[in-house]
């Protein structure tokens, strides 16, 4: 089974703090993603990485950055947390492939509250 | 028009009912169609995926894709209280295109 592990399930941070959300996948997937999920807005893609040290902006990258130094690990960084970044953050990974159709697998989610 | 439309519900059914969940889409380039189940305060888990049009069955779950109508469905037979969750449809063009487009999810409650 694919396993995507997010290191922190629940975090409370103060406005202005730098926040790191860590994600590890164990299936040698090329692609990794960070989404946020908010009621009424669904899943929104923040950043995407298709290879080590490679990244692309998603739909809502403002206020976020990412790091992928190793294939299995993808980190989301909030440089200066703000209250509007209170959300559930989901890491995901996928294979590139015709059969899989880029089906992605999610972690359990990280609930971030910024106060 | 949004790329993927999904009725948010909520949908409430008695145990044992047949449940039908649906999504419509506008982009005819989509080829891969997925259904995810998400329990409260958990990440989405992949239920089924299908390629192009047709049906796919897995136990109590059947996924249908009608590309001519740009309409996909997930049927749950003999629904159980453990099926209570939010169901998300997702689709992609596949190949080197990484992006999945998600519906906003339908909240289903199966009452014992």
Interface residues (C-beta under 8 A of the other chain):
Chain A: X4 X31 X40 X41 X42 X43 X45 X48 X50 X88 X90 X94 X96 X98 X100 X101 X102 X103 X104 X105 X106 X107 X108 X109 X111
Chain B: X31 X32 X34 X36 X41 X42 X43 X44 X45 X46 X49 X51 X88 X92 X94 X95 X96 X97 X98 X99 X100 X102 X103 X104 X105
